Amino acid sequence: MDRMQQQTLLATTADRRRAAELRDFLVYHNHRYHTLDSPEISDAEYDAAFRELVALEERFPELRSPDSPTRRVGGEVLDKLETRLHRRRMYSLDNVFSIEEWEAFLKRMKNALPEADSVFWCDPKMDGLALELGYEEGEFSFALTRGNGSVGEVVTAAMRTVRDLPKRLSAGFPRYIEIRGEVLFRRQDFERMNEKQRNEGGKIFANARNAAAGSIRQLNTSITAARPLRFLAYGLGAVDWGDEAAAPLWTSHAELMARLQAWGFETPPRGRLCRTSEEVIAYYNEVLTRRETLSYDIDGVVMKANDLEAQEALGHTARAPRFAVAWKFPAQQAVTRLLDITVQVGRTGVLTPVAELEPVQIGGALVTRATLHNEDEIRKRDVRIGDKVFVRRAGDVIPEVVSAALDERSPDATPYVFPHHCPSCGMPAHRIEGESAWRCVNLSCPAMLRQSITHFVSKAGLDIEGLGQRWTEMLVSSGRVRTPADLFTLTVQELLKYERMGARLAGKFVASLDTARREATLQRLICALGIRHVGEQTAKTLAAAYVDMDALGKADIEELQQLPDIGPEVASSIRAFFEDESNRILLRRLHEQGVWPVQRQEDAGASKKGALGGKKILFTGTLSIPRSKAQTLAEDAGAEVVGGVSRKLDFLVAGEAPGSKLDKARALGIDVLDEDGFMALLRQDQDS
């Protein structure tokens, strides 16, 4: 191998490692934001990681995977709520952050559809929970959250309590129509609700978006009814006029918005038509300037092609429409004093520096702490204790320190020296070449134990009710619980020795642990163990492939890489977990305690049902039905819809004007179906 080939190989290895890190990072924080309504990072930090992954996948197409966060919408659906398929997939929006990026989007749209004009409907980007409402014969019939885009949570009963929601449409409505929009709080209503909660000693909500999401997912709808939620409409899902000859009452997005208002829906404020790119830019600047005067929290503006025929012709990518984009606002920023830098130890041993700040108001919230990410970022931003620093906050979540005000720095300020010992256990920390993080590798580190056990019982793990962070920390600090397996040996009598632990609460704790022992699924146990690089989707893949943890533990790296979207780094991480003696002891003790879920029939057969069961399929060209509908039909028949042509592809369904994908598929010997052939396969499934 010559030097040039070696450099290329090393670069590719580094790119693969970085792509895997970004995917895990985004999947985790996407789950925190969309599913748990409990974000840990700012929108700006998430967006930066997302854009870096997009750039990597565009540069190296082989890094793309069907479950990549760049191809997914929203989060996972919650188990506690009934779920339902969307008739038409609900998509996210791609983001732009500058005039140059906006104009690049416009150019891409023009290249895809030269006849498209530059008229856009523009309105503020609302910061709420995306919903779809169904109306049959004009009567409100159901409500779904966006969920993962294909499947949403049924929240019909909760939405019936929202006072401004039209329960019946006035004249001029289709036989069946889906109205899409967001449920949220007005700023003043949210502040009043928090003030009431404060006066009554109740829960104080951190921000309006998470409060709205939590309110609409309540099983007890009397709680939802007591909260001043509102629904703002901005689009449609499926529409059935009942008569094929019936013409829609709108042909543009502007006409649709007028119709929604006529039916009694509130729509995003200050929406209007912009007929040129310059008008769009002026609109963005105007809304940014007036942001704080609006009744609702917003984080940007949305631009949608006004011509509905153009929208249909442009279609969608795997996660977002090609006819619309969100122009995000810059993160809100303030200046304050950096009082200290503390270091936290995470579940995997990562040492994370945190800025302790002189309290400052940013975007209506009091900020006292902000992330500094890692040693390299502290050095890059050159922040020192005692500095005045610029702090930004987006999305009402954890802020970050941007930079120091160098012109106000004290001459006595010294560079921060990152600790190379764990602040919790005092053992030496290690930094792997090519990584930015320092890690504690002491498996008995108290901080790691607390974090790992907290994760094990959390919603992201086994979801054990009642065992919150405070109690897990107390159990670990007392030395009674050293591994997750110890939890399942707790008795009511032992728990009663802890301060503020009564008999009723102790009984609930033990009952919750017994429930988890009986009802935990294999996927949830895999998630709970916190295997590095293994998130929700990878755990689902593993639970579908192996009967239990013993079977998974016997799989070698080569076998694991045969599974969908498990690359060498993830496979190596899984093997490393099972090769660690302490992890093998933990699994043995969990087995002894009866915490040993086995593969469920529905998991094992999830990818094998239907005529296309377990097959990878890709669509190209124009079909007689919307691409999203064809993809849903394929997925219902057991197929996995992928984003590109590779040797692993089973079928390419080619419509009119299929482009280069057809040539590549033929060159690889992949079976090519026309639309009739695809439909014949689906009928075969129905007849069997």
HELIX and SHEET records of a PDB file:
HELIX    1   1 ARG A    3  ASN A   30  1                                  28    
HELIX    2   2 HIS A   31  THR A   35  3                                   5    
HELIX    3   3 ASP A   43  ARG A   59  1                                  17    
HELIX    4   4 PRO A   61  LEU A   63  5                                   3    
HELIX    5   5 ILE A   99  ALA A  112  1                                  14    
HELIX    6   6 THR A  156  ARG A  160  1                                   5    
HELIX    7   7 ARG A  187  ASN A  199  1                                  13    
HELIX    8   8 ALA A  208  ILE A  216  1                                   9    
HELIX    9   9 THR A  221  ALA A  225  1                                   5    
HELIX   10  10 HIS A  253  ALA A  262  1                                  10    
HELIX   11  11 SER A  277  THR A  289  1                                  13    
HELIX   12  12 ARG A  291  THR A  293  5                                   3    
HELIX   13  13 LEU A  308  LEU A  314  1                                   7    
HELIX   14  14 GLU A  375  ARG A  381  1                                   7    
HELIX   15  15 LEU A  406  GLU A  408  5                                   3    
HELIX   16  16 PRO A  446  VAL A  457  1                                  12    
HELIX   17  17 GLN A  469  SER A  477  1                                   9    
HELIX   18  18 PRO A  484  LEU A  487  1                                   4    
HELIX   19  19 VAL A  492  LEU A  495  1                                   4    
HELIX   20  20 ALA A  503  GLU A  519  1                                  17    
HELIX   21  21 LEU A  522  ALA A  528  1                                   7    
HELIX   22  22 GLU A  536  ALA A  545  1                                  10    
HELIX   23  23 MET A  549  GLY A  553  1                                   5    
HELIX   24  24 ILE A  557  LEU A  560  1                                   4    
HELIX   25  25 PRO A  568  GLU A  579  1                                  12    
HELIX   26  26 GLU A  581  GLU A  592  1                                  12    
HELIX   27  27 GLN A  601  ALA A  604  1                                   4    
HELIX   28  28 ARG A  627  ASP A  636  1                                  10    
HELIX   29  29 SER A  660  ALA A  667  1                                   8    
HELIX   30  30 GLU A  675  ASP A  687  1                                  13    
SHEET    1   A 2 THR A  83  LEU A  85  0                                        
SHEET    2   A 2 VAL A 151  GLU A 153 -1                                        
SHEET    1   B 5 ASN A  95  VAL A  96  0                                        
SHEET    2   B 5 ALA A 324  LYS A 328  1                                        
SHEET    3   B 5 ILE A 298  ALA A 305 -1                                        
SHEET    4   B 5 PHE A 120  MET A 126 -1                                        
SHEET    5   B 5 ARG A 272  CYS A 274 -1                                        
SHEET    1   C 4 GLU A 139  THR A 145  0                                        
SHEET    2   C 4 LEU A 129  GLU A 136 -1                                        
SHEET    3   C 4 TYR A 176  LEU A 184 -1                                        
SHEET    4   C 4 ARG A 230  ASP A 240 -1                                        
SHEET    1   D 5 ALA A 365  THR A 371  0                                        
SHEET    2   D 5 LEU A 351  ILE A 362 -1                                        
SHEET    3   D 5 GLN A 332  VAL A 345 -1                                        
SHEET    4   D 5 LYS A 388  ARG A 393 -1                                        
SHEET    5   D 5 GLU A 400  ALA A 404 -1                                        
SHEET    1   E 2 ALA A 429  HIS A 430  0                                        
SHEET    2   E 2 ARG A 439  CYS A 440 -1                                        
SHEET    1   F 4 GLU A 640  VAL A 641  0                                        
SHEET    2   F 4 LYS A 616  THR A 620  1                                        
SHEET    3   F 4 PHE A 651  ALA A 654  1                                        
SHEET    4   F 4 ASP A 671  LEU A 673  1                                        
END                                                                             
